[in-house]
Amino acid sequence: MNWIERAQRVAHFQRGSTAIEYTLMLGLIVAAALGAISLLGQDVAAVFDLAQSSLPDGC
């Protein structure tokens, strides 16, 4: 095996590793976003309810 074949194998292996790393990072970002939405969702809804009740009828 010459050095060109070795370089090609290393490059192919690194591309596969990068795809897996990006997939894991995306999964963590989605999990964090869902957690934040579930934790903050009720508070945000309460703020909008308060704002709505503060407006006069017909606005």
PDB file of N, CA, C and O in Angstrom:
ATOM      1  N   MET A   1       0.852  -1.175   0.000  1.00  0.00           N
ATOM      2  CA  MET A   1       0.000   0.000   0.000  1.00  0.00           C
ATOM      3  C   MET A   1       0.895   1.234   0.000  1.00  0.00           C
ATOM      4  O   MET A   1       1.771   1.380   0.851  1.00  0.00           O
ATOM      5  N   ASN A   2       0.662   2.111  -0.960  1.00  0.00           N
ATOM      6  CA  ASN A   2       1.483   3.314  -1.022  1.00  0.00           C
ATOM      7  C   ASN A   2       0.852   4.427  -0.186  1.00  0.00           C
ATOM      8  O   ASN A   2      -0.229   4.259   0.378  1.00  0.00           O
ATOM      9  N   TRP A   3       1.526   5.534  -0.119  1.00  0.00           N
ATOM     10  CA  TRP A   3       1.081   6.620   0.764  1.00  0.00           C
ATOM     11  C   TRP A   3      -0.191   7.291   0.271  1.00  0.00           C
ATOM     12  O   TRP A   3      -0.947   7.837   1.074  1.00  0.00           O
ATOM     13  N   ILE A   4      -0.442   7.263  -1.041  1.00  0.00           N
ATOM     14  CA  ILE A   4      -1.674   7.850  -1.582  1.00  0.00           C
ATOM     15  C   ILE A   4      -2.888   7.039  -1.127  1.00  0.00           C
ATOM     16  O   ILE A   4      -3.902   7.605  -0.718  1.00  0.00           O
ATOM     17  N   GLU A   5      -2.778   5.719  -1.201  1.00  0.00           N
ATOM     18  CA  GLU A   5      -3.881   4.869  -0.744  1.00  0.00           C
ATOM     19  C   GLU A   5      -4.135   5.056   0.749  1.00  0.00           C
ATOM     20  O   GLU A   5      -5.286   5.076   1.183  1.00  0.00           O
ATOM     21  N   ARG A   6      -3.092   5.188   1.519  1.00  0.00           N
ATOM     22  CA  ARG A   6      -3.248   5.422   2.960  1.00  0.00           C
ATOM     23  C   ARG A   6      -3.949   6.748   3.227  1.00  0.00           C
ATOM     24  O   ARG A   6      -4.834   6.825   4.079  1.00  0.00           O
ATOM     25  N   ALA A   7      -3.558   7.784   2.506  1.00  0.00           N
ATOM     26  CA  ALA A   7      -4.179   9.099   2.680  1.00  0.00           C
ATOM     27  C   ALA A   7      -5.659   9.046   2.306  1.00  0.00           C
ATOM     28  O   ALA A   7      -6.490   9.666   2.970  1.00  0.00           O
ATOM     29  N   GLN A   8      -5.989   8.311   1.251  1.00  0.00           N
ATOM     30  CA  GLN A   8      -7.389   8.191   0.849  1.00  0.00           C
ATOM     31  C   GLN A   8      -8.206   7.453   1.907  1.00  0.00           C
ATOM     32  O   GLN A   8      -9.345   7.827   2.183  1.00  0.00           O
ATOM     33  N   ARG A   9      -7.632   6.415   2.495  1.00  0.00           N
ATOM     34  CA  ARG A   9      -8.343   5.680   3.545  1.00  0.00           C
ATOM     35  C   ARG A   9      -8.568   6.552   4.772  1.00  0.00           C
ATOM     36  O   ARG A   9      -9.651   6.535   5.356  1.00  0.00           O
ATOM     37  N   VAL A  10      -7.561   7.308   5.163  1.00  0.00           N
ATOM     38  CA  VAL A  10      -7.701   8.195   6.320  1.00  0.00           C
ATOM     39  C   VAL A  10      -8.751   9.260   6.041  1.00  0.00           C
ATOM     40  O   VAL A  10      -9.571   9.557   6.910  1.00  0.00           O
ATOM     41  N   ALA A  11      -8.741   9.836   4.851  1.00  0.00           N
ATOM     42  CA  ALA A  11      -9.719  10.866   4.497  1.00  0.00           C
ATOM     43  C   ALA A  11     -11.129  10.288   4.512  1.00  0.00           C
ATOM     44  O   ALA A  11     -12.052  10.942   4.997  1.00  0.00           O
ATOM     45  N   HIS A  12     -11.314   9.085   3.995  1.00  0.00           N
ATOM     46  CA  HIS A  12     -12.633   8.451   3.990  1.00  0.00           C
ATOM     47  C   HIS A  12     -13.099   8.183   5.415  1.00  0.00           C
ATOM     48  O   HIS A  12     -14.265   8.416   5.731  1.00  0.00           O
ATOM     49  N   PHE A  13     -12.225   7.705   6.267  1.00  0.00           N
ATOM     50  CA  PHE A  13     -12.570   7.427   7.665  1.00  0.00           C
ATOM     51  C   PHE A  13     -12.950   8.714   8.384  1.00  0.00           C
ATOM     52  O   PHE A  13     -13.896   8.719   9.171  1.00  0.00           O
ATOM     53  N   GLN A  14     -12.237   9.795   8.132  1.00  0.00           N
ATOM     54  CA  GLN A  14     -12.526  11.061   8.800  1.00  0.00           C
ATOM     55  C   GLN A  14     -13.855  11.643   8.335  1.00  0.00           C
ATOM     56  O   GLN A  14     -14.550  12.278   9.128  1.00  0.00           O
ATOM     57  N   ARG A  15     -14.225  11.446   7.077  1.00  0.00           N
ATOM     58  CA  ARG A  15     -15.522  11.937   6.592  1.00  0.00           C
ATOM     59  C   ARG A  15     -16.657  11.218   7.300  1.00  0.00           C
ATOM     60  O   ARG A  15     -17.648  11.847   7.672  1.00  0.00           O
ATOM     61  N   GLY A  16     -16.532   9.930   7.490  1.00  0.00           N
ATOM     62  CA  GLY A  16     -17.552   9.166   8.195  1.00  0.00           C
ATOM     63  C   GLY A  16     -17.660   9.584   9.648  1.00  0.00           C
ATOM     64  O   GLY A  16     -18.763   9.681  10.186  1.00  0.00           O
ATOM     65  N   SER A  17     -16.535   9.830  10.286  1.00  0.00           N
ATOM     66  CA  SER A  17     -16.533  10.273  11.675  1.00  0.00           C
ATOM     67  C   SER A  17     -17.184  11.636  11.807  1.00  0.00           C
ATOM     68  O   SER A  17     -17.924  11.876  12.761  1.00  0.00           O
ATOM     69  N   THR A  18     -16.925  12.518  10.880  1.00  0.00           N
ATOM     70  CA  THR A  18     -17.499  13.857  10.930  1.00  0.00           C
ATOM     71  C   THR A  18     -19.014  13.798  10.811  1.00  0.00           C
ATOM     72  O   THR A  18     -19.714  14.527  11.514  1.00  0.00           O
ATOM     73  N   ALA A  19     -19.531  12.949   9.939  1.00  0.00           N
ATOM     74  CA  ALA A  19     -20.979  12.822   9.781  1.00  0.00           C
ATOM     75  C   ALA A  19     -21.616  12.343  11.078  1.00  0.00           C
ATOM     76  O   ALA A  19     -22.674  12.839  11.465  1.00  0.00           O
ATOM     77  N   ILE A  20     -20.996  11.402  11.742  1.00  0.00           N
ATOM     78  CA  ILE A  20     -21.519  10.898  13.012  1.00  0.00           C
ATOM     79  C   ILE A  20     -21.474  11.990  14.069  1.00  0.00           C
ATOM     80  O   ILE A  20     -22.423  12.143  14.839  1.00  0.00           O
ATOM     81  N   GLU A  21     -20.399  12.743  14.117  1.00  0.00           N
ATOM     82  CA  GLU A  21     -20.286  13.828  15.102  1.00  0.00           C
ATOM     83  C   GLU A  21     -21.350  14.893  14.870  1.00  0.00           C
ATOM     84  O   GLU A  21     -21.959  15.377  15.824  1.00  0.00           O
ATOM     85  N   TYR A  22     -21.579  15.262  13.617  1.00  0.00           N
ATOM     86  CA  TYR A  22     -22.615  16.258  13.316  1.00  0.00           C
ATOM     87  C   TYR A  22     -23.999  15.738  13.706  1.00  0.00           C
ATOM     88  O   TYR A  22     -24.827  16.499  14.208  1.00  0.00           O
ATOM     89  N   THR A  23     -24.251  14.468  13.480  1.00  0.00           N
ATOM     90  CA  THR A  23     -25.538  13.882  13.854  1.00  0.00           C
ATOM     91  C   THR A  23     -25.730  13.916  15.361  1.00  0.00           C
ATOM     92  O   THR A  23     -26.817  14.242  15.838  1.00  0.00           O
ATOM     93  N   LEU A  24     -24.699  13.588  16.112  1.00  0.00           N
ATOM     94  CA  LEU A  24     -24.789  13.642  17.570  1.00  0.00           C
ATOM     95  C   LEU A  24     -24.995  15.070  18.061  1.00  0.00           C
ATOM     96  O   LEU A  24     -25.795  15.302  18.966  1.00  0.00           O
ATOM     97  N   MET A  25     -24.287  16.020  17.478  1.00  0.00           N
ATOM     98  CA  MET A  25     -24.455  17.421  17.875  1.00  0.00           C
ATOM     99  C   MET A  25     -25.867  17.900  17.573  1.00  0.00           C
ATOM    100  O   MET A  25     -26.466  18.606  18.385  1.00  0.00           O
ATOM    101  N   LEU A  26     -26.403  17.530  16.424  1.00  0.00           N
ATOM    102  CA  LEU A  26     -27.762  17.917  16.068  1.00  0.00           C
ATOM    103  C   LEU A  26     -28.765  17.324  17.051  1.00  0.00           C
ATOM    104  O   LEU A  26     -29.721  17.991  17.446  1.00  0.00           O
ATOM    105  N   GLY A  27     -28.549  16.084  17.441  1.00  0.00           N
ATOM    106  CA  GLY A  27     -29.427  15.452  18.423  1.00  0.00           C
ATOM    107  C   GLY A  27     -29.400  16.169  19.757  1.00  0.00           C
ATOM    108  O   GLY A  27     -30.444  16.353  20.384  1.00  0.00           O
ATOM    109  N   LEU A  28     -28.225  16.575  20.199  1.00  0.00           N
ATOM    110  CA  LEU A  28     -28.110  17.310  21.461  1.00  0.00           C
ATOM    111  C   LEU A  28     -28.776  18.676  21.371  1.00  0.00           C
ATOM    112  O   LEU A  28     -29.420  19.115  22.324  1.00  0.00           O
ATOM    113  N   ILE A  29     -28.630  19.347  20.247  1.00  0.00           N
ATOM    114  CA  ILE A  29     -29.260  20.662  20.069  1.00  0.00           C
ATOM    115  C   ILE A  29     -30.777  20.525  20.084  1.00  0.00           C
ATOM    116  O   ILE A  29     -31.465  21.332  20.708  1.00  0.00           O
ATOM    117  N   VAL A  30     -31.302  19.517  19.406  1.00  0.00           N
ATOM    118  CA  VAL A  30     -32.751  19.301  19.385  1.00  0.00           C
ATOM    119  C   VAL A  30     -33.258  18.977  20.781  1.00  0.00           C
ATOM    120  O   VAL A  30     -34.293  19.496  21.198  1.00  0.00           O
ATOM    121  N   ALA A  31     -32.543  18.124  21.510  1.00  0.00           N
ATOM    122  CA  ALA A  31     -32.958  17.780  22.870  1.00  0.00           C
ATOM    123  C   ALA A  31     -32.948  19.010  23.773  1.00  0.00           C
ATOM    124  O   ALA A  31     -33.863  19.195  24.575  1.00  0.00           O
ATOM    125  N   ALA A  32     -31.928  19.848  23.652  1.00  0.00           N
ATOM    126  CA  ALA A  32     -31.856  21.069  24.463  1.00  0.00           C
ATOM    127  C   ALA A  32     -32.984  22.030  24.100  1.00  0.00           C
ATOM    128  O   ALA A  32     -33.576  22.652  24.983  1.00  0.00           O
ATOM    129  N   ALA A  33     -33.284  22.156  22.818  1.00  0.00           N
ATOM    130  CA  ALA A  33     -34.367  23.049  22.392  1.00  0.00           C
ATOM    131  C   ALA A  33     -35.713  22.562  22.911  1.00  0.00           C
ATOM    132  O   ALA A  33     -36.521  23.358  23.388  1.00  0.00           O
ATOM    133  N   LEU A  34     -35.956  21.265  22.820  1.00  0.00           N
ATOM    134  CA  LEU A  34     -37.218  20.724  23.332  1.00  0.00           C
ATOM    135  C   LEU A  34     -37.324  20.903  24.840  1.00  0.00           C
ATOM    136  O   LEU A  34     -38.398  21.212  25.356  1.00  0.00           O
ATOM    137  N   GLY A  35     -36.226  20.711  25.541  1.00  0.00           N
ATOM    138  CA  GLY A  35     -36.228  20.934  26.988  1.00  0.00           C
ATOM    139  C   GLY A  35     -36.513  22.376  27.342  1.00  0.00           C
ATOM    140  O   GLY A  35     -37.287  22.651  28.258  1.00  0.00           O
ATOM    141  N   ALA A  36     -35.898  23.295  26.628  1.00  0.00           N
ATOM    142  CA  ALA A  36     -36.119  24.721  26.893  1.00  0.00           C
ATOM    143  C   ALA A  36     -37.555  25.114  26.582  1.00  0.00           C
ATOM    144  O   ALA A  36     -38.163  25.884  27.325  1.00  0.00           O
ATOM    145  N   ILE A  37     -38.093  24.597  25.501  1.00  0.00           N
ATOM    146  CA  ILE A  37     -39.480  24.915  25.140  1.00  0.00           C
ATOM    147  C   ILE A  37     -40.438  24.380  26.190  1.00  0.00           C
ATOM    148  O   ILE A  37     -41.385  25.066  26.574  1.00  0.00           O
ATOM    149  N   SER A  38     -40.204  23.170  26.654  1.00  0.00           N
ATOM    150  CA  SER A  38     -41.114  22.604  27.649  1.00  0.00           C
ATOM    151  C   SER A  38     -41.002  23.328  28.989  1.00  0.00           C
ATOM    152  O   SER A  38     -42.001  23.467  29.695  1.00  0.00           O
ATOM    153  N   LEU A  39     -39.813  23.788  29.348  1.00  0.00           N
ATOM    154  CA  LEU A  39     -39.647  24.513  30.612  1.00  0.00           C
ATOM    155  C   LEU A  39     -40.193  25.932  30.539  1.00  0.00           C
ATOM    156  O   LEU A  39     -40.813  26.407  31.491  1.00  0.00           O
ATOM    157  N   LEU A  40     -39.972  26.604  29.434  1.00  0.00           N
ATOM    158  CA  LEU A  40     -40.363  28.002  29.309  1.00  0.00           C
ATOM    159  C   LEU A  40     -41.741  28.199  28.691  1.00  0.00           C
ATOM    160  O   LEU A  40     -42.276  29.308  28.725  1.00  0.00           O
ATOM    161  N   GLY A  41     -42.314  27.162  28.138  1.00  0.00           N
ATOM    162  CA  GLY A  41     -43.584  27.288  27.437  1.00  0.00           C
ATOM    163  C   GLY A  41     -44.697  27.843  28.300  1.00  0.00           C
ATOM    164  O   GLY A  41     -45.438  28.722  27.860  1.00  0.00           O
ATOM    165  N   GLN A  42     -44.830  27.348  29.522  1.00  0.00           N
ATOM    166  CA  GLN A  42     -45.892  27.815  30.409  1.00  0.00           C
ATOM    167  C   GLN A  42     -45.683  29.274  30.796  1.00  0.00           C
ATOM    168  O   GLN A  42     -46.646  30.038  30.868  1.00  0.00           O
ATOM    169  N   ASP A  43     -44.450  29.664  31.042  1.00  0.00           N
ATOM    170  CA  ASP A  43     -44.164  31.055  31.409  1.00  0.00           C
ATOM    171  C   ASP A  43     -44.472  32.009  30.259  1.00  0.00           C
ATOM    172  O   ASP A  43     -45.024  33.089  30.472  1.00  0.00           O
ATOM    173  N   VAL A  44     -44.122  31.616  29.066  1.00  0.00           N
ATOM    174  CA  VAL A  44     -44.393  32.458  27.900  1.00  0.00           C
ATOM    175  C   VAL A  44     -45.902  32.574  27.685  1.00  0.00           C
ATOM    176  O   VAL A  44     -46.403  33.658  27.384  1.00  0.00           O
ATOM    177  N   ALA A  45     -46.616  31.483  27.836  1.00  0.00           N
ATOM    178  CA  ALA A  45     -48.075  31.516  27.685  1.00  0.00           C
ATOM    179  C   ALA A  45     -48.698  32.434  28.727  1.00  0.00           C
ATOM    180  O   ALA A  45     -49.644  33.159  28.421  1.00  0.00           O
ATOM    181  N   ALA A  46     -48.183  32.414  29.955  1.00  0.00           N
ATOM    182  CA  ALA A  46     -48.711  33.282  31.010  1.00  0.00           C
ATOM    183  C   ALA A  46     -48.479  34.753  30.677  1.00  0.00           C
ATOM    184  O   ALA A  46     -49.348  35.585  30.936  1.00  0.00           O
ATOM    185  N   VAL A  47     -47.334  35.084  30.114  1.00  0.00           N
ATOM    186  CA  VAL A  47     -47.041  36.470  29.736  1.00  0.00           C
ATOM    187  C   VAL A  47     -48.008  36.934  28.654  1.00  0.00           C
ATOM    188  O   VAL A  47     -48.518  38.052  28.727  1.00  0.00           O
ATOM    189  N   PHE A  48     -48.268  36.103  27.661  1.00  0.00           N
ATOM    190  CA  PHE A  48     -49.204  36.479  26.603  1.00  0.00           C
ATOM    191  C   PHE A  48     -50.630  36.596  27.137  1.00  0.00           C
ATOM    192  O   PHE A  48     -51.379  37.478  26.716  1.00  0.00           O
ATOM    193  N   ASP A  49     -51.010  35.715  28.060  1.00  0.00           N
ATOM    194  CA  ASP A  49     -52.338  35.825  28.666  1.00  0.00           C
ATOM    195  C   ASP A  49     -52.476  37.133  29.435  1.00  0.00           C
ATOM    196  O   ASP A  49     -53.518  37.784  29.365  1.00  0.00           O
ATOM    197  N   LEU A  50     -51.439  37.521  30.164  1.00  0.00           N
ATOM    198  CA  LEU A  50     -51.458  38.780  30.905  1.00  0.00           C
ATOM    199  C   LEU A  50     -51.552  39.971  29.946  1.00  0.00           C
ATOM    200  O   LEU A  50     -52.309  40.912  30.186  1.00  0.00           O
ATOM    201  N   ALA A  51     -50.787  39.920  28.873  1.00  0.00           N
ATOM    202  CA  ALA A  51     -50.833  41.006  27.888  1.00  0.00           C
ATOM    203  C   ALA A  51     -52.213  41.089  27.246  1.00  0.00           C
ATOM    204  O   ALA A  51     -52.736  42.182  27.031  1.00  0.00           O
ATOM    205  N   GLN A  52     -52.798  39.946  26.943  1.00  0.00           N
ATOM    206  CA  GLN A  52     -54.120  39.932  26.328  1.00  0.00           C
ATOM    207  C   GLN A  52     -55.176  40.480  27.285  1.00  0.00           C
ATOM    208  O   GLN A  52     -56.061  41.226  26.865  1.00  0.00           O
ATOM    209  N   SER A  53     -55.093  40.123  28.552  1.00  0.00           N
ATOM    210  CA  SER A  53     -56.085  40.605  29.515  1.00  0.00           C
ATOM    211  C   SER A  53     -55.917  42.103  29.790  1.00  0.00           C
ATOM    212  O   SER A  53     -56.862  42.757  30.231  1.00  0.00           O
ATOM    213  N   SER A  54     -54.737  42.644  29.538  1.00  0.00           N
ATOM    214  CA  SER A  54     -54.493  44.073  29.751  1.00  0.00           C
ATOM    215  C   SER A  54     -55.065  44.935  28.632  1.00  0.00           C
ATOM    216  O   SER A  54     -55.308  46.124  28.833  1.00  0.00           O
ATOM    217  N   LEU A  55     -55.280  44.359  27.470  1.00  0.00           N
ATOM    218  CA  LEU A  55     -55.808  45.113  26.333  1.00  0.00           C
ATOM    219  C   LEU A  55     -57.322  45.284  26.481  1.00  0.00           C
ATOM    220  O   LEU A  55     -58.010  44.396  26.984  1.00  0.00           O
ATOM    221  N   PRO A  56     -57.826  46.425  26.043  1.00  0.00           N
ATOM    222  CA  PRO A  56     -59.282  46.590  26.069  1.00  0.00           C
ATOM    223  C   PRO A  56     -59.943  45.680  25.033  1.00  0.00           C
ATOM    224  O   PRO A  56     -59.316  45.283  24.050  1.00  0.00           O
ATOM    225  N   ASP A  57     -61.191  45.362  25.262  1.00  0.00           N
ATOM    226  CA  ASP A  57     -61.916  44.496  24.327  1.00  0.00           C
ATOM    227  C   ASP A  57     -62.004  45.150  22.955  1.00  0.00           C
ATOM    228  O   ASP A  57     -62.170  46.364  22.840  1.00  0.00           O
ATOM    229  N   GLY A  58     -61.892  44.340  21.933  1.00  0.00           N
ATOM    230  CA  GLY A  58     -62.004  44.838  20.575  1.00  0.00           C
ATOM    231  C   GLY A  58     -60.685  45.230  19.944  1.00  0.00           C
ATOM    232  O   GLY A  58     -60.678  45.675  18.796  1.00  0.00           O
ATOM    233  N   CYS A  59     -59.574  45.087  20.637  1.00  0.00           N
ATOM    234  CA  CYS A  59     -58.276  45.440  20.051  1.00  0.00           C
ATOM    235  C   CYS A  59     -57.663  44.255  19.376  1.00  0.00           C
ATOM    236  O   CYS A  59     -56.567  44.358  18.825  1.00  0.00           O
TER     237      CYS A  59
END
